[in-house]
Amino acid sequence: MNHCCEEMKRHISEGEVAICYIPRLREYGILILDGGSAKQSIKYCPWCGKELPNSLSEQWFDELEKIGIEPGDSRIPKEFLSDEWWTLKKE
């Protein structure tokens, strides 16, 4: 994934800052450090200020619904567990 700047790329890869990237949803966020998996979505890079791409969360759920699968189902196709489902559509 090409992130908006080298700082974003570095912080996501190092994992020492509470910034996260979820490839399957193309979603950036700030982790809520309460021991759970909650996060606050962000729309702009905190380092360079560039607008980040829109999350594909709604589309991900819509695509699963089209094929009759619920989130958390063990039958979710492997391409929906990564960014493959949306990156292949772009090509």
Biopython code that builds the backbone (N, CA, C, O; Angstrom):
import numpy as np
from Bio.PDB.StructureBuilder import StructureBuilder

atoms = [
    (1, "MET", "N", (0.842, -1.183, 0.000)),
    (1, "MET", "CA", (0.000, 0.000, 0.000)),
    (1, "MET", "C", (0.879, 1.235, 0.000)),
    (1, "MET", "O", (1.836, 1.334, 0.768)),
    (2, "ASN", "N", (0.547, 2.163, -0.859)),
    (2, "ASN", "CA", (1.229, 3.451, -0.875)),
    (2, "ASN", "C", (0.481, 4.401, 0.045)),
    (2, "ASN", "O", (-0.637, 4.817, -0.257)),
    (3, "HIS", "N", (1.096, 4.741, 1.161)),
    (3, "HIS", "CA", (0.475, 5.680, 2.084)),
    (3, "HIS", "C", (0.797, 7.093, 1.616)),
    (3, "HIS", "O", (1.618, 7.276, 0.717)),
    (4, "CYS", "N", (0.166, 8.082, 2.209)),
    (4, "CYS", "CA", (0.266, 9.460, 1.738)),
    (4, "CYS", "C", (1.653, 10.082, 1.910)),
    (4, "CYS", "O", (2.015, 10.995, 1.169)),
    (5, "CYS", "N", (2.430, 9.598, 2.879)),
    (5, "CYS", "CA", (3.758, 10.166, 3.101)),
    (5, "CYS", "C", (4.640, 9.149, 3.817)),
    (5, "CYS", "O", (4.152, 8.143, 4.332)),
    (6, "GLU", "N", (5.919, 9.416, 3.842)),
    (6, "GLU", "CA", (6.871, 8.512, 4.490)),
    (6, "GLU", "C", (6.632, 8.396, 5.993)),
    (6, "GLU", "O", (6.821, 7.324, 6.568)),
    (7, "GLU", "N", (6.220, 9.486, 6.631)),
    (7, "GLU", "CA", (5.947, 9.438, 8.075)),
    (7, "GLU", "C", (4.796, 8.482, 8.372)),
    (7, "GLU", "O", (4.884, 7.675, 9.297)),
    (8, "MET", "N", (3.716, 8.570, 7.592)),
    (8, "MET", "CA", (2.578, 7.668, 7.795)),
    (8, "MET", "C", (3.026, 6.230, 7.570)),
    (8, "MET", "O", (2.711, 5.344, 8.365)),
    (9, "LYS", "N", (3.750, 6.004, 6.504)),
    (9, "LYS", "CA", (4.242, 4.655, 6.193)),
    (9, "LYS", "C", (5.086, 4.105, 7.343)),
    (9, "LYS", "O", (4.916, 2.956, 7.750)),
    (10, "ARG", "N", (5.980, 4.919, 7.854)),
    (10, "ARG", "CA", (6.874, 4.487, 8.926)),
    (10, "ARG", "C", (6.105, 4.183, 10.206)),
    (10, "ARG", "O", (6.329, 3.152, 10.840)),
    (11, "HIS", "N", (5.205, 5.077, 10.583)),
    (11, "HIS", "CA", (4.469, 4.877, 11.836)),
    (11, "HIS", "C", (3.549, 3.669, 11.767)),
    (11, "HIS", "O", (3.390, 2.960, 12.761)),
    (12, "ILE", "N", (2.947, 3.423, 10.628)),
    (12, "ILE", "CA", (2.086, 2.244, 10.494)),
    (12, "ILE", "C", (2.933, 0.972, 10.535)),
    (12, "ILE", "O", (2.554, -0.003, 11.184)),
    (13, "SER", "N", (4.059, 0.977, 9.857)),
    (13, "SER", "CA", (4.878, -0.241, 9.832)),
    (13, "SER", "C", (5.530, -0.529, 11.181)),
    (13, "SER", "O", (5.685, -1.694, 11.547)),
    (14, "GLU", "N", (5.915, 0.500, 11.923)),
    (14, "GLU", "CA", (6.564, 0.297, 13.219)),
    (14, "GLU", "C", (5.567, -0.048, 14.319)),
    (14, "GLU", "O", (5.911, -0.760, 15.262)),
    (15, "GLY", "N", (4.343, 0.444, 14.212)),
    (15, "GLY", "CA", (3.319, 0.128, 15.196)),
    (15, "GLY", "C", (3.547, 0.705, 16.588)),
    (15, "GLY", "O", (2.976, 0.204, 17.557)),
    (16, "GLU", "N", (4.360, 1.737, 16.709)),
    (16, "GLU", "CA", (4.629, 2.325, 18.019)),
    (16, "GLU", "C", (3.730, 3.513, 18.334)),
    (16, "GLU", "O", (3.693, 3.986, 19.470)),
    (17, "VAL", "N", (3.012, 3.992, 17.334)),
    (17, "VAL", "CA", (2.075, 5.096, 17.502)),
    (17, "VAL", "C", (0.683, 4.514, 17.311)),
    (17, "VAL", "O", (0.520, 3.550, 16.564)),
    (18, "ALA", "N", (-0.315, 5.075, 17.964)),
    (18, "ALA", "CA", (-1.665, 4.515, 17.940)),
    (18, "ALA", "C", (-2.406, 4.777, 16.621)),
    (18, "ALA", "O", (-3.626, 4.937, 16.615)),
    (19, "ILE", "N", (-1.675, 4.821, 15.518)),
    (19, "ILE", "CA", (-2.279, 4.974, 14.192)),
    (19, "ILE", "C", (-2.365, 3.586, 13.572)),
    (19, "ILE", "O", (-1.412, 2.809, 13.636)),
    (20, "CYS", "N", (-3.501, 3.282, 12.979)),
    (20, "CYS", "CA", (-3.644, 1.963, 12.351)),
    (20, "CYS", "C", (-4.165, 2.114, 10.925)),
    (20, "CYS", "O", (-4.766, 3.126, 10.562)),
    (21, "TYR", "N", (-3.919, 1.098, 10.146)),
    (21, "TYR", "CA", (-4.439, 1.010, 8.784)),
    (21, "TYR", "C", (-5.027, -0.381, 8.623)),
    (21, "TYR", "O", (-4.361, -1.378, 8.902)),
    (22, "ILE", "N", (-6.272, -0.449, 8.173)),
    (22, "ILE", "CA", (-6.955, -1.718, 7.948)),
    (22, "ILE", "C", (-7.091, -1.905, 6.443)),
    (22, "ILE", "O", (-7.989, -1.330, 5.828)),
    (23, "PRO", "N", (-6.203, -2.708, 5.838)),
    (23, "PRO", "CA", (-6.191, -2.844, 4.382)),
    (23, "PRO", "C", (-7.517, -3.296, 3.773)),
    (23, "PRO", "O", (-7.917, -2.770, 2.734)),
    (24, "ARG", "N", (-8.209, -4.257, 4.388)),
    (24, "ARG", "CA", (-9.435, -4.767, 3.765)),
    (24, "ARG", "C", (-10.513, -3.703, 3.683)),
    (24, "ARG", "O", (-11.415, -3.802, 2.851)),
    (25, "LEU", "N", (-10.436, -2.676, 4.542)),
    (25, "LEU", "CA", (-11.424, -1.598, 4.523)),
    (25, "LEU", "C", (-10.858, -0.284, 3.983)),
    (25, "LEU", "O", (-11.579, 0.707, 3.875)),
    (26, "ARG", "N", (-9.564, -0.280, 3.645)),
    (26, "ARG", "CA", (-8.865, 0.944, 3.228)),
    (26, "ARG", "C", (-9.179, 2.063, 4.214)),
    (26, "ARG", "O", (-9.614, 3.150, 3.835)),
    (27, "GLU", "N", (-8.945, 1.763, 5.488)),
    (27, "GLU", "CA", (-9.364, 2.670, 6.550)),
    (27, "GLU", "C", (-8.227, 2.970, 7.510)),
    (27, "GLU", "O", (-7.528, 2.070, 7.975)),
    (28, "TYR", "N", (-8.055, 4.253, 7.796)),
    (28, "TYR", "CA", (-7.058, 4.729, 8.748)),
    (28, "TYR", "C", (-7.753, 5.132, 10.042)),
    (28, "TYR", "O", (-8.892, 5.600, 10.021)),
    (29, "GLY", "N", (-7.071, 4.953, 11.160)),
    (29, "GLY", "CA", (-7.667, 5.362, 12.417)),
    (29, "GLY", "C", (-6.643, 5.517, 13.522)),
    (29, "GLY", "O", (-5.464, 5.198, 13.368)),
    (30, "ILE", "N", (-7.134, 6.014, 14.637)),
    (30, "ILE", "CA", (-6.347, 6.130, 15.857)),
    (30, "ILE", "C", (-6.929, 5.114, 16.821)),
    (30, "ILE", "O", (-8.127, 5.130, 17.103)),
    (31, "LEU", "N", (-6.082, 4.234, 17.322)),
    (31, "LEU", "CA", (-6.547, 3.203, 18.245)),
    (31, "LEU", "C", (-6.969, 3.814, 19.578)),
    (31, "LEU", "O", (-6.303, 4.708, 20.100)),
    (32, "ILE", "N", (-8.072, 3.329, 20.117)),
    (32, "ILE", "CA", (-8.527, 3.714, 21.447)),
    (32, "ILE", "C", (-7.835, 2.748, 22.411)),
    (32, "ILE", "O", (-8.075, 1.542, 22.354)),
    (33, "LEU", "N", (-6.997, 3.258, 23.278)),
    (33, "LEU", "CA", (-6.143, 2.427, 24.116)),
    (33, "LEU", "C", (-6.846, 2.008, 25.412)),
    (33, "LEU", "O", (-6.391, 2.313, 26.514)),
    (34, "ASP", "N", (-7.969, 1.300, 25.246)),
    (34, "ASP", "CA", (-8.729, 0.836, 26.406)),
    (34, "ASP", "C", (-8.691, -0.689, 26.535)),
    (34, "ASP", "O", (-9.472, -1.272, 27.286)),
    (35, "GLY", "N", (-7.786, -1.326, 25.803)),
    (35, "GLY", "CA", (-7.668, -2.772, 25.852)),
    (35, "GLY", "C", (-8.510, -3.491, 24.816)),
    (35, "GLY", "O", (-8.374, -4.702, 24.646)),
    (36, "GLY", "N", (-9.383, -2.765, 24.118)),
    (36, "GLY", "CA", (-10.228, -3.371, 23.088)),
    (36, "GLY", "C", (-9.678, -3.120, 21.699)),
    (36, "GLY", "O", (-8.505, -2.782, 21.536)),
    (37, "SER", "N", (-10.522, -3.284, 20.708)),
    (37, "SER", "CA", (-10.076, -3.102, 19.330)),
    (37, "SER", "C", (-10.702, -1.858, 18.688)),
    (37, "SER", "O", (-10.635, -1.695, 17.470)),
    (38, "ALA", "N", (-11.305, -0.986, 19.491)),
    (38, "ALA", "CA", (-11.961, 0.205, 18.964)),
    (38, "ALA", "C", (-10.943, 1.191, 18.401)),
    (38, "ALA", "O", (-9.787, 1.244, 18.820)),
    (39, "LYS", "N", (-11.420, 1.965, 17.439)),
    (39, "LYS", "CA", (-10.573, 3.001, 16.844)),
    (39, "LYS", "C", (-11.435, 4.174, 16.423)),
    (39, "LYS", "O", (-12.642, 4.036, 16.222)),
    (40, "GLN", "N", (-10.808, 5.319, 16.293)),
    (40, "GLN", "CA", (-11.458, 6.516, 15.777)),
    (40, "GLN", "C", (-10.948, 6.726, 14.364)),
    (40, "GLN", "O", (-9.747, 6.911, 14.164)),
    (41, "SER", "N", (-11.837, 6.701, 13.380)),
    (41, "SER", "CA", (-11.430, 6.914, 11.991)),
    (41, "SER", "C", (-10.879, 8.319, 11.830)),
    (41, "SER", "O", (-11.315, 9.257, 12.497)),
    (42, "ILE", "N", (-9.908, 8.446, 10.928)),
    (42, "ILE", "CA", (-9.353, 9.769, 10.622)),
    (42, "ILE", "C", (-9.456, 10.015, 9.127)),
    (42, "ILE", "O", (-9.419, 9.078, 8.328)),
    (43, "LYS", "N", (-9.585, 11.283, 8.754)),
    (43, "LYS", "CA", (-9.760, 11.656, 7.352)),
    (43, "LYS", "C", (-8.534, 12.349, 6.771)),
    (43, "LYS", "O", (-8.417, 12.483, 5.553)),
    (44, "TYR", "N", (-7.607, 12.795, 7.642)),
    (44, "TYR", "CA", (-6.414, 13.500, 7.185)),
    (44, "TYR", "C", (-5.187, 12.927, 7.875)),
    (44, "TYR", "O", (-5.258, 12.504, 9.029)),
    (45, "CYS", "N", (-4.077, 12.914, 7.178)),
    (45, "CYS", "CA", (-2.823, 12.436, 7.747)),
    (45, "CYS", "C", (-2.362, 13.403, 8.836)),
    (45, "CYS", "O", (-2.300, 14.609, 8.597)),
    (46, "PRO", "N", (-2.040, 12.896, 10.025)),
    (46, "PRO", "CA", (-1.578, 13.780, 11.096)),
    (46, "PRO", "C", (-0.187, 14.355, 10.856)),
    (46, "PRO", "O", (0.216, 15.283, 11.556)),
    (47, "TRP", "N", (0.563, 13.826, 9.878)),
    (47, "TRP", "CA", (1.920, 14.321, 9.617)),
    (47, "TRP", "C", (1.988, 15.271, 8.440)),
    (47, "TRP", "O", (2.608, 16.330, 8.540)),
    (48, "CYS", "N", (1.366, 14.919, 7.328)),
    (48, "CYS", "CA", (1.486, 15.781, 6.151)),
    (48, "CYS", "C", (0.201, 16.550, 5.848)),
    (48, "CYS", "O", (0.218, 17.480, 5.042)),
    (49, "GLY", "N", (-0.899, 16.182, 6.474)),
    (49, "GLY", "CA", (-2.158, 16.894, 6.298)),
    (49, "GLY", "C", (-2.968, 16.500, 5.067)),
    (49, "GLY", "O", (-4.057, 17.031, 4.848)),
    (50, "LYS", "N", (-2.447, 15.571, 4.260)),
    (50, "LYS", "CA", (-3.189, 15.164, 3.063)),
    (50, "LYS", "C", (-4.473, 14.435, 3.440)),
    (50, "LYS", "O", (-4.543, 13.736, 4.451)),
    (51, "GLU", "N", (-5.489, 14.622, 2.593)),
    (51, "GLU", "CA", (-6.739, 13.896, 2.795)),
    (51, "GLU", "C", (-6.496, 12.424, 2.493)),
    (51, "GLU", "O", (-5.879, 12.079, 1.486)),
    (52, "LEU", "N", (-6.984, 11.565, 3.371)),
    (52, "LEU", "CA", (-6.815, 10.122, 3.203)),
    (52, "LEU", "C", (-7.968, 9.579, 2.357)),
    (52, "LEU", "O", (-9.028, 10.202, 2.292)),
    (53, "PRO", "N", (-7.777, 8.429, 1.710)),
    (53, "PRO", "CA", (-8.857, 7.870, 0.898)),
    (53, "PRO", "C", (-10.054, 7.499, 1.770)),
    (53, "PRO", "O", (-9.902, 7.173, 2.947)),
    (54, "ASN", "N", (-11.228, 7.552, 1.184)),
    (54, "ASN", "CA", (-12.438, 7.169, 1.906)),
    (54, "ASN", "C", (-12.383, 5.701, 2.295)),
    (54, "ASN", "O", (-11.858, 4.865, 1.560)),
    (55, "SER", "N", (-12.932, 5.407, 3.458)),
    (55, "SER", "CA", (-13.040, 4.023, 3.920)),
    (55, "SER", "C", (-13.979, 3.257, 2.993)),
    (55, "SER", "O", (-14.937, 3.815, 2.460)),
    (56, "LEU", "N", (-13.691, 1.989, 2.813)),
    (56, "LEU", "CA", (-14.550, 1.114, 2.019)),
    (56, "LEU", "C", (-15.365, 0.177, 2.914)),
    (56, "LEU", "O", (-15.834, -0.869, 2.465)),
    (57, "SER", "N", (-15.527, 0.557, 4.167)),
    (57, "SER", "CA", (-16.228, -0.280, 5.129)),
    (57, "SER", "C", (-17.643, -0.623, 4.663)),
    (57, "SER", "O", (-18.021, -1.795, 4.660)),
    (58, "GLU", "N", (-18.423, 0.371, 4.272)),
    (58, "GLU", "CA", (-19.798, 0.110, 3.835)),
    (58, "GLU", "C", (-19.829, -0.799, 2.615)),
    (58, "GLU", "O", (-20.655, -1.708, 2.536)),
    (59, "GLN", "N", (-18.930, -0.557, 1.663)),
    (59, "GLN", "CA", (-18.878, -1.392, 0.468)),
    (59, "GLN", "C", (-18.499, -2.831, 0.813)),
    (59, "GLN", "O", (-19.020, -3.770, 0.212)),
    (60, "TRP", "N", (-17.591, -3.008, 1.784)),
    (60, "TRP", "CA", (-17.182, -4.347, 2.208)),
    (60, "TRP", "C", (-18.388, -5.124, 2.730)),
    (60, "TRP", "O", (-18.613, -6.271, 2.344)),
    (61, "PHE", "N", (-19.161, -4.488, 3.609)),
    (61, "PHE", "CA", (-20.356, -5.138, 4.143)),
    (61, "PHE", "C", (-21.376, -5.411, 3.039)),
    (61, "PHE", "O", (-22.008, -6.467, 3.027)),
    (62, "ASP", "N", (-21.541, -4.460, 2.109)),
    (62, "ASP", "CA", (-22.469, -4.653, 0.982)),
    (62, "ASP", "C", (-22.063, -5.836, 0.117)),
    (62, "ASP", "O", (-22.908, -6.635, -0.287)),
    (63, "GLU", "N", (-20.765, -5.948, -0.170)),
    (63, "GLU", "CA", (-20.279, -7.054, -1.002)),
    (63, "GLU", "C", (-20.517, -8.406, -0.323)),
    (63, "GLU", "O", (-20.905, -9.374, -0.978)),
    (64, "LEU", "N", (-20.284, -8.468, 0.984)),
    (64, "LEU", "CA", (-20.552, -9.719, 1.699)),
    (64, "LEU", "C", (-22.041, -10.053, 1.665)),
    (64, "LEU", "O", (-22.424, -11.209, 1.488)),
    (65, "GLU", "N", (-22.870, -9.033, 1.835)),
    (65, "GLU", "CA", (-24.323, -9.259, 1.807)),
    (65, "GLU", "C", (-24.766, -9.800, 0.445)),
    (65, "GLU", "O", (-25.629, -10.675, 0.370)),
    (66, "LYS", "N", (-24.172, -9.274, -0.629)),
    (66, "LYS", "CA", (-24.511, -9.738, -1.983)),
    (66, "LYS", "C", (-24.275, -11.234, -2.166)),
    (66, "LYS", "O", (-25.007, -11.904, -2.894)),
    (67, "ILE", "N", (-23.241, -11.751, -1.494)),
    (67, "ILE", "CA", (-22.943, -13.173, -1.641)),
    (67, "ILE", "C", (-23.519, -13.998, -0.486)),
    (67, "ILE", "O", (-23.223, -15.185, -0.346)),
    (68, "GLY", "N", (-24.350, -13.344, 0.342)),
    (68, "GLY", "CA", (-25.057, -14.061, 1.394)),
    (68, "GLY", "C", (-24.218, -14.494, 2.575)),
    (68, "GLY", "O", (-24.493, -15.523, 3.192)),
    (69, "ILE", "N", (-23.192, -13.714, 2.896)),
    (69, "ILE", "CA", (-22.302, -14.062, 4.013)),
    (69, "ILE", "C", (-22.289, -12.922, 5.028)),
    (69, "ILE", "O", (-22.216, -11.746, 4.673)),
    (70, "GLU", "N", (-22.362, -13.302, 6.286)),
    (70, "GLU", "CA", (-22.312, -12.339, 7.386)),
    (70, "GLU", "C", (-20.864, -12.116, 7.824)),
    (70, "GLU", "O", (-20.043, -13.028, 7.727)),
    (71, "PRO", "N", (-20.540, -10.898, 8.309)),
    (71, "PRO", "CA", (-19.206, -10.678, 8.881)),
    (71, "PRO", "C", (-18.968, -11.676, 10.009)),
    (71, "PRO", "O", (-19.879, -11.964, 10.785)),
    (72, "GLY", "N", (-17.768, -12.196, 10.102)),
    (72, "GLY", "CA", (-17.428, -13.182, 11.118)),
    (72, "GLY", "C", (-17.673, -14.615, 10.685)),
    (72, "GLY", "O", (-17.251, -15.551, 11.365)),
    (73, "ASP", "N", (-18.351, -14.797, 9.561)),
    (73, "ASP", "CA", (-18.613, -16.144, 9.031)),
    (73, "ASP", "C", (-17.290, -16.763, 8.580)),
    (73, "ASP", "O", (-16.474, -16.094, 7.947)),
    (74, "SER", "N", (-17.082, -18.009, 8.897)),
    (74, "SER", "CA", (-15.837, -18.683, 8.516)),
    (74, "SER", "C", (-15.743, -18.909, 7.001)),
    (74, "SER", "O", (-14.680, -19.268, 6.496)),
    (75, "ARG", "N", (-16.838, -18.702, 6.282)),
    (75, "ARG", "CA", (-16.839, -18.904, 4.828)),
    (75, "ARG", "C", (-16.507, -17.632, 4.039)),
    (75, "ARG", "O", (-16.612, -17.631, 2.813)),
    (76, "ILE", "N", (-16.114, -16.566, 4.711)),
    (76, "ILE", "CA", (-15.762, -15.334, 3.991)),
    (76, "ILE", "C", (-14.623, -15.657, 3.037)),
    (76, "ILE", "O", (-13.594, -16.186, 3.458)),
    (77, "PRO", "N", (-14.795, -15.341, 1.742)),
    (77, "PRO", "CA", (-13.721, -15.611, 0.779)),
    (77, "PRO", "C", (-12.428, -14.896, 1.181)),
    (77, "PRO", "O", (-12.464, -13.788, 1.716)),
    (78, "LYS", "N", (-11.293, -15.538, 0.920)),
    (78, "LYS", "CA", (-10.005, -15.006, 1.377)),
    (78, "LYS", "C", (-9.718, -13.611, 0.844)),
    (78, "LYS", "O", (-9.049, -12.828, 1.517)),
    (79, "GLU", "N", (-10.207, -13.278, -0.350)),
    (79, "GLU", "CA", (-9.943, -11.938, -0.885)),
    (79, "GLU", "C", (-10.604, -10.842, -0.053)),
    (79, "GLU", "O", (-10.170, -9.691, -0.103)),
    (80, "PHE", "N", (-11.657, -11.179, 0.718)),
    (80, "PHE", "CA", (-12.318, -10.206, 1.570)),
    (80, "PHE", "C", (-11.637, -10.051, 2.927)),
    (80, "PHE", "O", (-12.063, -9.229, 3.738)),
    (81, "LEU", "N", (-10.606, -10.813, 3.180)),
    (81, "LEU", "CA", (-9.847, -10.702, 4.420)),
    (81, "LEU", "C", (-8.614, -9.821, 4.238)),
    (81, "LEU", "O", (-7.860, -9.598, 5.185)),
    (82, "SER", "N", (-8.414, -9.327, 3.030)),
    (82, "SER", "CA", (-7.294, -8.442, 2.715)),
    (82, "SER", "C", (-7.820, -7.333, 1.799)),
    (82, "SER", "O", (-9.029, -7.177, 1.628)),
    (83, "ASP", "N", (-6.905, -6.576, 1.219)),
    (83, "ASP", "CA", (-7.312, -5.524, 0.282)),
    (83, "ASP", "C", (-7.554, -6.055, -1.128)),
    (83, "ASP", "O", (-7.867, -5.287, -2.038)),
    (84, "GLU", "N", (-7.413, -7.347, -1.307)),
    (84, "GLU", "CA", (-7.538, -7.949, -2.634)),
    (84, "GLU", "C", (-8.894, -7.662, -3.281)),
    (84, "GLU", "O", (-8.946, -7.417, -4.486)),
    (85, "TRP", "N", (-9.984, -7.684, -2.527)),
    (85, "TRP", "CA", (-11.313, -7.501, -3.091)),
    (85, "TRP", "C", (-11.494, -6.138, -3.736)),
    (85, "TRP", "O", (-12.215, -6.026, -4.727)),
    (86, "TRP", "N", (-10.862, -5.098, -3.204)),
    (86, "TRP", "CA", (-11.024, -3.789, -3.817)),
    (86, "TRP", "C", (-9.878, -3.405, -4.731)),
    (86, "TRP", "O", (-10.084, -2.630, -5.665)),
    (87, "THR", "N", (-8.677, -3.918, -4.498)),
    (87, "THR", "CA", (-7.566, -3.560, -5.395)),
    (87, "THR", "C", (-7.735, -4.248, -6.742)),
    (87, "THR", "O", (-7.376, -3.674, -7.770)),
    (88, "LEU", "N", (-8.269, -5.454, -6.761)),
    (88, "LEU", "CA", (-8.496, -6.151, -8.041)),
    (88, "LEU", "C", (-9.603, -5.482, -8.845)),
    (88, "LEU", "O", (-9.572, -5.513, -10.075)),
    (89, "LYS", "N", (-10.577, -4.881, -8.177)),
    (89, "LYS", "CA", (-11.664, -4.173, -8.866)),
    (89, "LYS", "C", (-11.152, -2.949, -9.610)),
    (89, "LYS", "O", (-11.690, -2.584, -10.656)),
    (90, "LYS", "N", (-10.099, -2.303, -9.067)),
    (90, "LYS", "CA", (-9.544, -1.096, -9.679)),
    (90, "LYS", "C", (-8.835, -1.379, -10.989)),
    (90, "LYS", "O", (-8.742, -0.506, -11.852)),
    (91, "GLU", "N", (-8.332, -2.601, -11.140)),
    (91, "GLU", "CA", (-7.504, -2.916, -12.317)),
    (91, "GLU", "C", (-8.322, -3.101, -13.556)),
    (91, "GLU", "O", (-7.773, -3.370, -14.624)),
]
sb = StructureBuilder()
sb.init_structure("model")
sb.init_model(0)
sb.init_chain("A")
sb.init_seg("    ")
for serial, (resi, resn, name, xyz) in enumerate(atoms, 1):
    if name == "N":
        sb.init_residue(resn, " ", resi, " ")
    sb.init_atom(name, np.array(xyz, "f"), 0.0, 1.0, " ", f" {name:<3s}", serial, name[0])
structure = sb.get_structure()
